[in-house]
Amino acid sequence: MAQKILSLAVCTAILASLAAANWLDAADGQRVCKPFNGKDLTGWKTVADKGGHWVVGTAKLDPVNPAKLTIAAAAAGQGELVNAEAHGVDIYSEQEFGDGTVSLDVMVPKGSNSGIYLMGNYEIQILDSWGRDKVGPGDLGGLYGAAAPKLNAAKEPGQWQTFVIEFQAPRFQDGKKVGNAVFKKVTLNGQVIHENVEMKGVTGGNLGRGEQPKGPLMFQGNHGAVAYRNLCVTVP
């Protein structure tokens, strides 16, 4: 019995160390997490057991068909998280987060569509919106169903685009929500597209867990091909 307890304690310690391996201490006292290791899908789950097309590799715009991505092998630890097909499934992190700043790069081919769900609930729209004079909540950087971006900061399909998302999780007291989630500031390609946007509820297509103090990051994979890289979460 003592040996079994010891083995359980050792396994628990190993799992804890693996979970902590992608956390780093920042100089300002904050902590930085890199949920995607650039090697494989360790730490990520899809919403269904089959039908997923998420792979790790290096994505580029298909020179023959600009509505698709081509995927090549990546150097160790330098891979991108890629949804290779239009009709796959969503993928989410096993780790969960509340308040923090999420930064990442995203690339879509021509006409493609995805989404970044903070806490598995609140979507920032990913869409090929290059060249549009007027953008709405469904365009690149829009808070889907809530707010249009202040301007169109989209680049051409096939180019990497950078988001920095300062996010405040919903507040709870005695199990009851007392404050809505807030996108405090969102920049796309260095331009501010949202400030202090309150989310009165979850976005359609969410993970289905309801609003909670913490939740995973989720990427939409059932609408179009997309690639993500340089995913980083900074928390207080």
N, C-alpha and C positions, 0 to 999 in steps of 0.2 A: 504493500500500500504506500509506504514511504517513498519507494522508488517511482511509483506512478505519479505521486504528488510532485516529486522533484522534476520528473519529465514534463509535467504540465507547466510547472513554473518556468522551466527552461524554454519551452515552446512559446509561452506568453512573452517572455523577455525578448526572444528572437523576433516575434511579430512586432513588438513595440519598437525595437531598434530599426526594423525595416520601415515601419511607418514614419519614424523620425528621420530617416536617412535623407529625405528630400527637403528638410527644413534647415535653413541657415539663419544665423543672427545677423541683423543689419546694424550698421554703425549707430543709427539713431534709436536703438532700443527696440525696433520693430523686428518681426520675424518674416522670413521670405520662404515660400514654398514653391517647388517646381513639381506639380502633380504628374507631368508627363516626362518620362525618362529619356525619350529620343531613341529607345532601343526596341521596345515592344509595348504591348497593351497592358502590362502589369499595372494594377491600380485603377483600371477602367472596366466598366460593365456596359453591355448594351441592354436596351429595354426588352429585347426578345432574344431567345436562344438561337434563332436562325434568321437568316435574311440580312445579316450585317455585311457591309463591305468596307469596314474600317481596317486600314493597314498602316504600317510604318514604312516610310520610304521617302523619296525625293520627288516632288510633284512639279510638273511644268505644263504649260498650255500645249495642247496637241497641235502641232503645226498643220496637220491635215484637217482637223475639225476643231475650231476654237471653242466649241461648246463642251469639249471634254478635256480631261487632264490625262497626261501620261505619267506613269510612276516608275521610277528606277530605284535600285538598291541605294541605301545611304551608308555613309561611313558610320562606324560604331558610335552610338550616342548622339548622332547628329540628324536623326530621322525626323520627319514631319508626321503629324497625325492626319491621315488622308482618308476621306470617304470617296471611294473610287467610282461609285455608281450613283445614278440619280435616285433610285428607289431602294434605299437601305433602311436602317433603323437609327434611332438616336443613341448616343453614347454618353455616359456620365462618369464622373470621378467617384471612387470609393471614399475619398476624403471629403469632408464637409467643411464649409466656411460660413462665416457671418459677415461682420464688418470687414472691409478691406479694399485693396486696390488690385484689380486684375489687369494685367497687360499681356498682349499677345499679338501675333501677326496672323492674318488670314488672306487666303487667295481663292478666288472663284473664277471659273471659266465664263465664257460669254453666256448670259442669260441665266446663270445658276443662282441657287437660293439655299440658304442655311439659316442658322440662328444660334446665338450664344445665350444660354439661359443661366442667369445668376440664381444660385440656390435651387436649380432645377425648376424655377418658377417664373422668372421675370426676363423676358426676351429682348435682346438687342438684335435687330434684324440684320441678316447678311444677304445681300442681293447685288447683282450686277446693276449698278445705277449710274454707270459712267455716262457722262454727257447730258444728263437730264437737267433741264432748266429749273424745274420745280420738283421738290421731293416731299414725300409724305411719310407717315409712320411705317409704311411697308417698304420703304427704301433703305439703302445701306445706312446703318447707324440709327434707324428709327427705333423707338421704344414701341414695339408692335401693339397697336390698339390704344396707345396712351399719348405719344408725342412724336411729332416729326422732328428730324434734325434741323438745327438752325440754318444749315447750309449744306450744299452738296460737296463733300470732301472726297468723293470716290475717285479712285484711279481706274485705269483701263483694266479689262479682264486679263488675268494672267500675272498681274503685278501684286507683290506683297503689300498689304495695307495694315497699319498699326493702330490698335485700339489701346487706350488707357482708361480704365473704368473705375472711378471712385464710388464705392457703394456702401450704403448703410442698410443693414438688415432690419426687418420689422422688429418692433419691440413688444415684449410680452410681460405680463404681470399676473401671477397666480394662474398661469395657463391661458390667460385671455389676451388677445392682441390689443395693445394700447397705442401702437404707432405703426404707420405704414412703412414699407420699404422705400428707400429714396436713392435715386441715381444722383449723387451729389455733383459729379462732374464727369463728363465723357468727352474725350478727345479722339478724333480720327485723323490720322496722318498729320498730327500736330495742330489741328484746328478744333476749337471747342464747338461741340455740336449739341450738348445738353448741360444744363446747370439746375440742380435742385428740383428734379422732377420726381414727384411723389407717385408711387404706384398704389392705386386703391385696391388692387386685387392681382391675382396671378394672370399670366398670359395663357391663351389657348395653346394646347399642345404641350403643356407642362408635364412634369414627371408624375403628377397625380398624388402627391403626398400631403397636399395642403400647405398652408403657411406655417413655418416653424422658425425657431431662433437661428438654426444653421441648416445648410443644405449643400448638395454637390454642384459642381459645374456640369452643365450638359450642353452638348453640341448636337444640333439637328442634322440628321442624316437621311431623312426620308423625302427630301425635296430636290436635292441636286448635289453634284460633285463639289467638293470643297477641301481645302487643306489648311491646317493650323500648325503654328510653330511658336517657339519662344514663349510658351505659356508660363506665367509667373504670378503668384498671389502674395501680396504683402499685407500682413495683418498687424494690428497694434500689439 
